[in-house]
Amino acid sequence: MVEHDVLVIGSGSGGSVAERALAEGLDVGLIDRGPIGGTCMNVGCVPSKLLIFVADRVTDIRASGKLGITAEVTDIDFTSVMSRMREGVARRQDRVREGLSAAEGLTFYEGVGRFVAERTVRVNDEILKGERVFIASGARPLVPPIDGIEDVDFITNETVLGLETCPDSVIMIGGGYIGTEYAHFLAAMGADVKLIQRDPLLVPNEEEEVSRLLEKRLSERMEVHTSTSVSRVRRKGNGYVATATAGEGGEMEFHGEAVFLAAGRRSNADLIEVEKGGVETTDDGYVSANNRLETSAENVWALGDAIGKAMFTHAASRESVIAWRNSRGESQVEMDYSAVPHAIFTDPQIAAVGMTEKEVRDRERDYVVGRAEYMDVTKGEAMLARDGFAKALVDAGSGRILGFHIIGPHAPILIQEVANAMALGSTAADLMSAMHVFPAMSEIVTRALSDLKRPGDTGRTDEREEREQR
């Protein structure tokens, strides 16, 4: 048995824990089955955004006619687009490996780590034990129980990165953030996309108005079917046929050269057999951890996608800080999930922080709502962003921002100042007290916060009524 002061399973957010332990001069064992660097760097955020940036430019060009510009996309070198992405990922992997090899006090174990006892893990032929153990084992694509799926060479967010040619047609099963982002990318590359979502809403965790607008806009570029469940997939010729049922209606068939499975994620907790280490899991298989990131096992903490609380890289990074601090025996702190911002890089872009209006109502909060259209501000009018908007949810008593939702150009950038204000406990008035550059798109934030009304009040400002009449 090899004993370490700190044993970390997973080199994504777990790598941040390992860095902190090494900085304190501790002996660290880091376990990862690969690819080194975790989900975000290898098969998640980084490669997908390298691809989606290209899709954004394509859709901008194709939409340029509204600005009076005549332009067209005459060719897309799909192989080059994919190669550039893979080269970017490979460079990051090389830097991580160089860092691991140069780190004094670190032993890297490449393989699947499986618990065999409390704080004890087997990797390949070695048994490792840690005084403190951190589980950051990540998640993988969920494969739903669809008849025939085991016989399908389906695509996931991981295997799509290996494509050399763009499929002519794609059956996209799943309309969450992965499904809508890759539907946007593949449609821009020239694929005929059929997006099938069993929920009544695309990206169902978003504000309902945002989901409805996204469906409307994506439907201009592809087939979108909500409230539709795929029950069977089978091969047909050089492609596939998916059989689905829509609501109370009858069966329908979708034909495509490729099937892209984006039906959700599942924790890797089962792969590392956490139960043998005394670590409990939730009903859906995620590692059970409280807001101090403690598990049911003594001196074992868990973070990142493995616990399924806020499956974003920036949230996992914050969790790594809190888990490490709590493991040191200092005053215990809790992870605050109330102001975790997130973004979906579709077209249009989406970003949000805090609660949706339904969540606010369910908590019986006394609140007011503010809304601003992109066309309410000069920069949005210049963009001709006709249907984008921002929506604010504010506590009626304290003025604290409960939630903020944006759909439209630059939404992921615009949400940040709201996230900052919420993290600092600032009020809507505090945020508005800062001068904002005019004309800039950030004006949409203050516009939304300056137009607060009781829910159900459909009154319009004089300025907006005048614009709508024009």
C-alpha positions in Angstrom: 0.0 0.0 0.0 1.2 3.5 -0.9 0.1 6.2 1.5 -0.4 9.9 0.6 -1.3 12.9 2.6 -3.8 13.8 -0.1 -5.4 11.5 -2.7 -7.4 13.1 -5.5 -9.5 11.2 -8.0 -9.9 13.3 -11.2 -7.6 15.9 -12.8 -10.2 18.5 -13.9 -11.4 20.4 -10.8 -9.4 17.9 -8.8 -6.3 19.3 -10.3 -6.9 22.5 -8.5 -7.1 20.6 -5.2 -3.9 18.9 -5.9 -2.2 22.3 -6.6 -3.3 23.7 -3.3 -2.0 20.6 -1.5 1.3 20.7 -3.2 1.7 24.4 -2.4 1.5 23.4 1.3 4.3 20.9 0.8 2.1 17.8 1.1 2.5 14.5 -0.6 -0.2 14.1 -3.3 -1.4 11.2 -5.3 -3.5 12.2 -8.4 -5.5 9.6 -10.2 -7.1 10.0 -13.6 -8.2 7.5 -16.3 -7.7 10.2 -19.0 -7.9 12.2 -21.0 -5.7 14.3 -18.7 -7.2 17.6 -17.6 -10.8 16.6 -17.2 -14.1 17.0 -19.0 -14.1 20.8 -19.7 -10.7 20.9 -21.3 -11.0 17.7 -23.4 -14.6 17.0 -24.3 -16.7 19.9 -22.9 -16.4 23.7 -22.7 -13.1 24.2 -24.5 -13.5 22.1 -27.7 -17.2 22.9 -28.1 -16.5 26.7 -27.9 -13.7 26.4 -30.4 -16.2 24.9 -32.8 -19.2 27.1 -31.9 -17.2 30.3 -32.5 -17.0 29.3 -36.2 -20.7 28.5 -36.2 -21.4 32.0 -34.8 -19.5 33.6 -37.6 -21.3 31.5 -40.2 -24.8 32.5 -38.8 -23.7 36.2 -38.6 -22.8 36.1 -42.3 -26.0 34.4 -43.3 -28.0 36.9 -41.3 -26.2 40.0 -42.6 -28.9 40.8 -45.2 -30.9 42.4 -42.4 -28.2 45.1 -42.1 -28.2 45.7 -45.8 -25.1 43.6 -46.5 -25.0 41.1 -49.3 -22.7 38.2 -48.3 -22.7 34.5 -48.4 -20.8 31.5 -47.1 -19.4 29.8 -50.2 -17.5 27.0 -48.5 -16.7 25.6 -45.0 -13.6 23.5 -44.6 -15.0 21.2 -41.9 -11.9 19.2 -41.6 -9.8 22.3 -40.9 -12.3 23.5 -38.3 -12.1 20.2 -36.5 -8.3 20.0 -36.8 -7.9 23.4 -35.3 -10.1 22.4 -32.3 -8.2 19.2 -31.7 -4.8 21.0 -31.9 -6.0 23.5 -29.3 -7.0 20.6 -27.0 -3.7 18.8 -27.5 -1.7 21.9 -26.6 -3.6 22.2 -23.3 -3.0 18.5 -22.6 0.7 18.9 -23.2 0.9 21.8 -20.8 -1.0 19.8 -18.1 1.4 16.8 -18.5 4.4 19.1 -18.4 3.1 20.6 -15.2 2.4 17.2 -13.6 5.9 15.9 -14.4 7.5 19.0 -13.0 5.5 19.0 -9.8 7.5 18.1 -6.7 5.7 15.9 -4.3 3.1 14.7 -6.8 2.6 11.1 -8.0 0.4 10.7 -11.0 -1.5 7.4 -11.5 -3.0 7.0 -14.9 -6.0 4.6 -14.8 -9.4 4.0 -13.2 -9.3 4.4 -9.4 -11.8 2.1 -7.6 -12.5 2.2 -3.9 -11.7 -1.0 -2.0 -12.1 0.4 1.6 -12.4 3.8 3.4 -10.0 6.3 1.8 -8.4 3.4 0.0 -8.3 3.0 -3.8 -7.0 0.5 -6.3 -5.4 1.8 -9.5 -4.1 -0.8 -11.9 -2.0 -3.1 -9.6 -1.4 -0.5 -6.8 -3.3 0.1 -3.6 -3.3 3.8 -2.5 -4.5 5.3 0.7 -5.0 9.0 1.5 -5.2 10.8 4.8 -7.6 13.1 2.9 -9.4 12.0 -0.2 -11.2 14.2 -2.8 -13.5 12.8 -5.4 -13.7 14.8 -8.6 -14.4 12.0 -11.0 -16.7 13.9 -13.3 -19.6 12.6 -15.4 -20.2 11.0 -18.8 -23.0 11.0 -21.4 -26.3 9.4 -20.2 -27.5 6.7 -22.5 -31.3 6.4 -22.1 -33.2 3.1 -22.4 -34.1 3.5 -26.1 -34.9 0.3 -28.0 -32.1 -0.5 -30.4 -29.7 2.2 -29.1 -27.1 -0.5 -28.3 -26.8 -1.3 -32.1 -26.4 2.4 -33.1 -23.0 4.0 -33.6 -24.3 7.2 -32.0 -22.5 10.5 -31.5 -22.0 12.1 -28.1 -20.4 15.4 -27.0 -17.2 13.3 -26.7 -17.2 11.4 -30.0 -18.4 14.3 -32.1 -14.9 15.8 -31.6 -13.5 13.0 -33.8 -15.6 13.7 -36.9 -13.7 14.4 -40.1 -16.7 15.2 -42.3 -20.0 16.8 -41.3 -23.0 14.5 -41.5 -25.6 15.5 -44.1 -28.4 15.0 -41.6 -28.5 14.5 -37.8 -31.2 13.2 -35.5 -30.4 15.1 -32.2 -32.0 13.4 -29.2 -32.1 15.9 -26.4 -32.7 19.6 -26.2 -30.6 20.7 -23.2 -27.6 22.8 -23.4 -25.4 20.2 -25.1 -28.1 19.3 -27.6 -28.9 22.9 -28.5 -25.3 24.0 -28.7 -24.3 21.2 -31.1 -27.5 21.6 -33.1 -26.5 25.2 -33.6 -23.0 24.1 -34.7 -24.0 21.3 -37.0 -26.7 23.3 -38.7 -24.2 26.1 -39.3 -21.8 23.6 -40.8 -24.6 22.5 -43.3 -26.2 19.5 -41.6 -30.0 19.0 -41.8 -30.7 18.8 -38.0 -33.8 17.3 -36.4 -33.9 18.3 -32.8 -36.1 16.1 -30.6 -36.8 17.0 -27.0 -39.1 15.0 -24.7 -39.7 18.0 -22.4 -42.2 20.7 -23.5 -39.4 23.2 -23.4 -35.9 23.3 -24.8 -33.3 24.0 -22.1 -36.0 23.4 -19.5 -34.0 24.8 -16.6 -34.1 28.3 -18.1 -36.7 31.0 -17.8 -39.8 29.8 -19.8 -39.8 32.9 -22.0 -36.2 32.3 -22.9 -36.9 28.7 -23.8 -39.8 29.7 -26.0 -37.7 32.3 -27.9 -34.9 29.8 -28.4 -37.3 27.3 -29.9 -38.6 30.0 -32.2 -35.2 31.0 -33.4 -33.8 27.5 -33.8 -36.9 26.5 -35.7 -35.8 28.9 -38.4 -32.7 26.8 -39.1 -33.8 23.2 -38.3 -36.7 21.0 -37.3 -37.5 21.3 -33.6 -39.9 18.9 -31.9 -40.7 19.3 -28.2 -42.9 17.1 -26.0 -41.6 14.2 -28.3 -40.0 11.0 -26.9 -37.8 8.7 -29.0 -38.7 5.1 -28.2 -36.7 3.2 -30.9 -33.8 3.6 -33.2 -32.8 1.3 -36.0 -30.5 1.2 -39.0 -31.8 1.9 -42.4 -29.5 1.9 -45.4 -26.6 4.2 -44.7 -28.4 6.0 -41.9 -30.9 5.6 -39.1 -34.6 5.9 -38.4 -35.8 7.1 -35.0 -39.4 6.3 -34.0 -40.9 8.8 -31.6 -44.2 9.8 -30.0 -45.4 13.4 -29.6 -47.7 14.0 -26.7 -50.9 12.1 -27.1 -50.4 11.8 -30.8 -49.3 8.8 -32.9 -45.9 7.6 -33.9 -43.6 9.6 -36.2 -40.3 8.7 -37.8 -37.2 10.8 -38.2 -34.5 9.9 -40.7 -30.8 10.9 -40.5 -27.3 9.9 -41.5 -26.2 10.2 -37.8 -27.8 10.0 -34.4 -26.5 12.5 -31.8 -27.3 11.5 -28.2 -27.6 14.5 -25.8 -30.0 13.1 -23.3 -28.2 14.3 -20.2 -25.2 13.4 -18.0 -24.6 10.7 -15.3 -22.0 10.7 -12.6 -18.9 8.5 -12.8 -19.4 7.6 -9.1 -20.4 4.1 -10.2 -17.2 3.5 -12.1 -15.0 4.2 -9.1 -17.3 2.2 -6.8 -17.6 4.8 -4.1 -19.9 2.7 -2.0 -17.0 0.5 -1.1 -15.4 3.5 0.5 -18.4 4.3 2.6 -19.5 7.1 0.3 -23.2 7.4 -0.2 -24.8 8.4 -3.5 -28.1 10.1 -4.4 -31.0 8.3 -6.0 -29.7 9.3 -9.5 -26.2 8.1 -8.8 -24.3 11.3 -7.9 -22.0 11.4 -5.0 -24.0 12.8 -2.0 -22.2 15.9 -0.6 -23.4 18.7 1.6 -22.7 22.3 0.9 -19.4 22.0 2.8 -18.6 19.3 0.1 -18.3 16.6 2.8 -19.4 13.1 1.9 -20.8 10.5 4.3 -17.2 9.1 4.7 -14.9 10.8 7.2 -12.1 12.9 5.6 -13.6 12.4 2.1 -14.8 15.4 0.1 -16.5 15.5 -3.4 -16.9 18.2 -6.0 -17.5 19.0 -9.6 -19.8 17.0 -12.0 -19.5 14.0 -9.7 -21.9 15.6 -7.2 -24.2 17.1 -9.9 -25.0 20.3 -8.1 -23.9 23.0 -10.5 -22.3 21.3 -13.5 -20.2 24.2 -14.7 -16.4 24.6 -14.7 -16.5 27.9 -12.8 -18.7 26.3 -10.1 -16.3 23.3 -9.8 -13.4 25.7 -9.4 -15.1 27.4 -6.5 -16.0 24.1 -5.0 -12.3 23.1 -5.1 -11.4 26.1 -3.0 -14.1 25.4 -0.5 -13.5 21.7 -0.2 -9.8 22.3 0.3 -10.3 25.0 2.9 -12.8 22.8 4.8 -10.4 19.9 4.7 -7.7 21.9 6.5 -9.9 22.1 9.7 -10.4 25.8 9.5 -13.7 27.5 10.2 -16.1 25.6 7.9 -17.6 27.5 4.9 -20.4 26.5 2.6 -20.7 26.7 -1.2 -23.3 29.3 -2.2 -25.2 28.0 -5.2 -27.6 31.0 -5.3 -25.5 33.1 -7.6 -23.8 30.7 -10.0 -24.0 32.2 -13.4 -24.2 30.1 -16.6 -24.4 30.5 -20.3 -25.6 28.5 -23.3 -23.7 29.2 -26.5 -26.5 28.7 -29.0 -27.8 31.3 -31.5 -29.2 33.3 -29.8 -26.9 33.1 -26.8 -28.4 32.6 -23.3 -27.1 33.6 -19.9 -28.6 33.6 -16.4 -27.9 33.8 -12.7 -30.2 33.1 -9.8 -33.8 31.9 -9.8 -36.3 31.7 -12.6 -39.7 33.3 -12.0 -41.3 30.0 -11.3 -38.7 29.3 -8.6 -39.3 32.7 -7.1 -43.1 32.0 -7.0 -42.6 28.6 -5.6 -40.7 30.1 -2.7 -43.5 32.6 -2.1 -41.3 35.6 -2.4 -42.7 39.1 -2.8 -41.1 40.2 -6.0 -41.1 42.6 -8.9 -40.2 42.0 -12.5 -38.2 44.1 -14.9 -37.8 43.6 -18.6 -35.9 45.3 -21.4 -35.8 44.4 -25.0 -32.5 44.6 -27.0 -34.3 47.1 -29.3 -34.9 49.3 -26.2 -31.2 50.3 -26.3 -29.2 52.0 -29.0 -26.6 49.3 -29.4 -29.3 46.6 -29.7 -31.1 48.7 -32.3 -27.8 49.0 -34.2 -27.6 45.2 -34.2 -31.2 44.8 -35.2 -31.5 42.3 -32.4 -35.3 42.4 -32.7 -36.4 39.7 -30.2 -33.6 39.5 -27.6 -34.4 40.6 -24.1 -33.3 40.8 -20.5 -35.5 39.9 -17.5 -34.9 40.9 -13.9 -36.5 39.4 -10.8 -36.0 41.5 -7.7 -37.1 41.1 -4.1 -39.8 43.7 -3.5 -38.7 44.5 0.1 -34.9 44.5 0.1 -34.3 45.3 -3.6 -31.9 42.3 -3.8 -31.7 40.7 -7.2 -33.2 37.2 -7.1 -32.6 36.2 -10.7 -31.6 37.7 -14.1 -32.0 36.2 -17.5 -30.8 37.3 -20.9 -31.2 35.9 -24.4 -29.5 37.7 -27.3 -26.0 38.8 -28.5 -23.2 38.9 -25.8 -25.5 37.5 -23.1 -22.7 35.5 -21.4 -20.7 38.8 -21.1 -23.6 40.9 -20.0 -24.6 38.6 -17.1 -21.3 39.0 -15.3 -22.0 42.3 -13.6 -25.3 41.0 -12.3 -23.5 37.9 -10.9 -21.0 40.2 -9.3 -23.8 42.3 -7.7 -25.6 39.2 -6.4 -22.4 37.7 -5.0 -21.7 40.9 -3.1 -25.3 41.1 -1.8 -25.9 44.3 -3.6 -29.3 45.7 -4.5 -30.7 46.6 -7.9 -30.2 50.3 -6.8 -26.5 49.6 -6.0 -25.9 48.1 -9.5 -27.7 51.1 -11.2 -25.7 53.6 -9.2 -22.6 52.9 -11.3 -22.4 54.8 -14.6 -22.7 52.6 -17.6 -21.1 53.4 -20.9 -23.5 54.8 -23.5 -24.1 53.5 -26.1 -23.1 50.0 -25.0 -25.1 46.8 -24.7 -24.7 46.8 -20.9 -27.4 49.4 -20.9 -29.9 46.6 -21.2 -29.1 45.5 -17.6 -30.0 48.9 -16.1 -33.0 49.2 -18.4 -34.4 46.0 -17.0 -33.8 47.1 -13.4 -35.3 50.5 -14.0 -38.6 49.0 -15.3 -39.7 47.0 -12.2 -43.4 46.1 -12.0 -45.5 43.7 -10.0 -46.1 40.3 -11.7 -48.9 40.5 -14.2 -48.6 44.3 -14.7 -48.4 44.7 -18.4 -48.0 48.4 -18.4 -45.6 49.8 -20.9 -43.3 52.8 -20.5 -44.1 55.8 -22.8 -40.8 55.3 -24.6 -41.5 51.6 -25.3 -45.1 52.3 -26.5 -43.7 54.9 -28.9 -41.1 52.5 -30.2 -43.6 49.7 -30.7 -46.0 52.1 -32.6 -43.1 53.0 -34.9 
